[in-house]
Amino acid sequence: MLKLIIGNKNYSSWSMRAWVLLKQAGIPFEEVMVRFDAFDTGSSFKKTVAELNPVGKVPVLIDDTLVIWDTLAIAECLAEQFPDKLLWPADRAARARARSVCAEMHAGFTGLRSHCPMNIEASLADAGRLVWRDKPAVRPEVERLAEMWQGLLKEHGGPLLFGRFSIADAYFAPVCTRLKTYALPVPPMIADYVEQIHALPGVQAWIAGALAEQDFLPFEEPYRLKR
């Protein structure tokens, strides 16, 4: 059976992508959580994960002797291994577009990521208003997301980016949680998509796990002193 190494569900956006993809697609896997304590080389987290892959980051997918530690690589391997799951759109043009938007997410949106770190358990609307006002990198990135998602939803008829669930929806699921946590302003169509993502059984299962953790990690919580 596949084994997926992840970090804390409340905080680990990259782990969420691979986990939700597997769960929502109905692909059996064993979950192994390595809880965050710190990210320096001497931390228990880094020591544990560095034994599995050279970059010491999660997620890590283990398939027998094969170890894959990049989310796009994990997605591609799963799409190859489980072609019946149609993890990428069947249409060639749509498939290329899906890969493009996932790559854009993979490499970009650094303002949104840094100023609105994923925190599923929290409700940080006040912090979101300050971020929207004071962090100029965030607004154009949210506007780009809205433009991208609206175009795809209109083109493919919704309710998800390419009609049915795909890697692209798993890839943007952590962004949807950020938009909700920080109550960032988005058009109605985008707010509806965020709710569609939150309603997916795979996402619901991840959220339930995040809420059950009851961890508070100060280095992951720039806007709170306690839960």
C-alpha positions as CSV (number, residue, x, y, z in Angstrom):
1,M,0.0,0.0,0.0
2,L,1.1,3.6,-0.7
3,K,2.3,5.5,2.4
4,L,2.1,9.3,2.6
5,I,4.2,11.2,5.1
6,I,2.6,14.5,6.1
7,G,2.9,17.3,8.7
8,N,0.3,18.9,10.9
9,K,-3.0,19.0,9.1
10,N,-3.9,22.4,10.6
11,Y,-0.8,24.0,9.1
12,S,0.7,21.9,6.3
13,S,-0.7,23.2,3.0
14,W,1.6,21.1,0.9
15,S,0.7,17.9,2.8
16,M,-3.0,18.8,2.3
17,R,-2.7,18.8,-1.5
18,A,-1.4,15.2,-1.8
19,W,-3.6,13.9,1.0
20,V,-6.8,15.3,-0.4
21,L,-5.9,14.1,-3.9
22,L,-5.5,10.5,-2.6
23,K,-8.6,10.6,-0.3
24,Q,-11.0,12.3,-2.7
25,A,-9.9,10.0,-5.5
26,G,-10.5,6.9,-3.4
27,I,-6.9,5.7,-3.6
28,P,-6.0,3.6,-0.5
29,F,-2.9,4.8,1.4
30,E,-1.4,4.7,4.9
31,E,-1.0,8.1,6.6
32,V,2.1,8.8,8.7
33,M,2.2,12.2,10.4
34,V,5.4,13.8,11.5
35,R,4.4,16.7,13.7
36,F,6.1,20.0,13.4
37,D,8.3,21.1,16.2
38,A,10.7,23.4,14.3
39,F,12.2,23.5,10.8
40,D,15.9,23.9,11.6
41,T,18.2,21.0,10.9
42,G,18.3,19.9,14.5
43,S,14.6,19.6,14.9
44,S,12.9,16.3,15.4
45,F,10.8,17.0,12.3
46,K,13.7,17.7,10.0
47,K,15.7,14.7,11.3
48,T,12.8,12.4,10.7
49,V,11.9,13.6,7.3
50,A,15.5,14.0,6.1
51,E,15.9,10.3,6.5
52,L,13.2,9.9,3.8
53,N,14.1,12.6,1.3
54,P,17.1,14.9,0.7
55,V,15.1,18.2,1.1
56,G,13.6,17.2,4.5
57,K,10.1,18.5,3.6
58,V,6.6,17.0,3.4
59,P,4.7,15.5,1.8
60,V,6.5,12.3,0.9
61,L,4.9,9.5,-1.0
62,I,6.4,6.1,-0.6
63,D,5.5,3.3,-3.0
64,D,7.5,0.2,-2.1
65,T,11.1,1.4,-2.7
66,L,10.1,4.5,-4.7
67,V,10.2,7.8,-2.7
68,I,8.6,10.9,-4.2
69,W,8.8,14.2,-2.3
70,D,7.4,17.0,-4.6
71,T,3.7,17.5,-4.8
72,L,3.6,17.9,-8.6
73,A,5.7,14.8,-9.0
74,I,3.4,13.0,-6.6
75,A,0.4,14.1,-8.6
76,E,1.9,13.0,-11.9
77,C,2.9,9.6,-10.5
78,L,-0.5,9.0,-9.1
79,A,-2.1,10.0,-12.5
80,E,0.1,7.5,-14.2
81,Q,-0.4,4.7,-11.7
82,F,-4.2,5.2,-11.5
83,P,-5.4,6.3,-15.0
84,D,-8.9,5.1,-14.3
85,K,-9.2,7.9,-11.7
86,L,-8.9,10.6,-14.3
87,L,-6.9,12.8,-12.0
88,W,-6.0,15.1,-14.9
89,P,-8.8,16.2,-17.3
90,A,-9.3,13.7,-20.2
91,D,-9.2,16.5,-22.9
92,R,-5.7,17.3,-24.0
93,A,-6.1,21.1,-24.0
94,A,-7.8,21.0,-20.6
95,R,-5.1,18.8,-19.3
96,A,-2.4,21.2,-20.4
97,R,-4.3,24.1,-18.8
98,A,-4.7,22.2,-15.6
99,R,-1.0,21.5,-15.5
100,S,-0.3,25.1,-16.2
101,V,-2.4,26.5,-13.3
102,C,-1.0,23.9,-10.9
103,A,2.5,24.9,-11.9
104,E,1.6,28.6,-11.4
105,M,0.4,27.8,-7.9
106,H,3.5,25.6,-7.2
107,A,5.9,28.5,-8.0
108,G,3.9,31.6,-7.2
109,F,1.4,33.4,-4.9
110,T,4.2,33.9,-2.4
111,G,2.6,37.0,-0.9
112,L,-0.6,35.1,0.0
113,R,1.3,32.2,1.3
114,S,3.6,34.2,3.6
115,H,1.1,36.7,4.9
116,C,-1.8,34.3,5.2
117,P,-0.3,31.0,6.4
118,M,-2.7,28.1,6.4
119,N,-4.5,27.7,9.7
120,I,-7.7,25.7,9.4
121,E,-8.7,25.9,13.0
122,A,-8.5,29.7,13.3
123,S,-10.9,32.4,12.3
124,L,-8.7,35.5,11.5
125,A,-11.0,37.9,9.7
126,D,-9.4,40.9,11.6
127,A,-6.0,39.8,10.6
128,G,-7.2,39.4,7.0
129,R,-8.5,43.0,6.9
130,L,-5.1,44.2,8.0
131,V,-3.3,42.0,5.5
132,W,-5.6,43.3,2.7
133,R,-4.9,46.8,3.7
134,D,-1.2,46.7,4.5
135,K,0.4,43.9,2.4
136,P,0.4,45.1,-1.2
137,A,1.5,41.7,-2.6
138,V,-1.7,39.9,-1.5
139,R,-4.4,41.8,-3.4
140,P,-3.1,41.2,-6.9
141,E,-2.6,37.5,-6.1
142,V,-6.1,37.1,-4.9
143,E,-7.3,39.0,-8.0
144,R,-5.3,36.6,-10.2
145,L,-6.8,33.6,-8.4
146,A,-10.3,35.0,-9.0
147,E,-9.6,35.7,-12.7
148,M,-8.1,32.2,-13.2
149,W,-10.9,30.3,-11.3
150,Q,-13.7,32.3,-12.9
151,G,-12.4,31.6,-16.4
152,L,-12.1,27.9,-15.7
153,L,-15.5,27.6,-14.0
154,K,-17.2,29.4,-16.9
155,E,-15.3,27.4,-19.5
156,H,-16.0,24.0,-17.9
157,G,-19.4,24.6,-16.4
158,G,-18.3,24.0,-12.7
159,P,-18.9,23.1,-10.0
160,L,-15.1,22.5,-9.9
161,L,-12.4,24.0,-12.0
162,F,-12.5,21.4,-14.8
163,G,-16.0,20.1,-14.2
164,R,-15.2,17.0,-12.1
165,F,-12.6,16.7,-9.4
166,S,-9.0,16.9,-10.6
167,I,-5.5,17.5,-9.4
168,A,-6.1,21.2,-9.9
169,D,-8.8,21.2,-7.2
170,A,-6.6,19.4,-4.7
171,Y,-3.8,21.8,-5.5
172,F,-6.0,24.9,-4.7
173,A,-7.7,23.4,-1.7
174,P,-5.3,24.9,0.8
175,V,-5.8,28.3,-0.9
176,C,-9.5,28.0,-0.4
177,T,-8.9,27.4,3.3
178,R,-6.8,30.5,3.5
179,L,-9.5,32.7,1.8
180,K,-12.0,31.4,4.4
181,T,-9.7,31.7,7.4
182,Y,-8.8,35.3,6.7
183,A,-12.2,36.2,5.1
184,L,-10.5,37.8,2.1
185,P,-12.9,39.5,-0.3
186,V,-13.7,37.5,-3.4
187,P,-16.4,37.6,-6.1
188,P,-19.6,35.5,-5.5
189,M,-18.5,32.8,-8.0
190,I,-15.2,32.4,-6.2
191,A,-16.9,32.3,-2.8
192,D,-19.2,29.5,-4.2
193,Y,-16.1,27.6,-5.5
194,V,-14.5,27.9,-2.0
195,E,-17.6,26.3,-0.5
196,Q,-17.7,23.6,-3.1
197,I,-14.1,22.7,-2.2
198,H,-14.8,22.7,1.5
199,A,-17.8,20.4,0.9
200,L,-15.7,17.7,-0.8
201,P,-15.5,14.5,1.4
202,G,-11.7,14.4,1.1
203,V,-11.4,18.1,2.3
204,Q,-14.0,17.5,5.0
205,A,-11.9,14.6,6.3
206,W,-8.7,16.7,6.3
207,I,-10.5,19.5,8.1
208,A,-11.8,17.1,10.8
209,G,-8.3,15.8,11.3
210,A,-6.9,19.4,11.6
211,L,-9.5,20.3,14.2
212,A,-8.8,17.2,16.2
213,E,-5.1,18.0,16.5
214,Q,-5.4,20.7,19.2
215,D,-1.9,21.8,18.6
216,F,-0.7,25.4,19.0
217,L,2.6,26.2,17.3
218,P,3.7,29.8,17.9
219,F,6.0,29.8,14.9
220,E,3.0,29.0,12.7
221,E,0.8,31.5,14.4
222,P,1.8,35.1,13.5
223,Y,-1.6,36.6,14.5
224,R,-2.3,34.8,17.8
225,L,-0.7,34.2,21.1
226,K,-2.9,31.2,21.9
227,R,-5.7,29.1,20.5
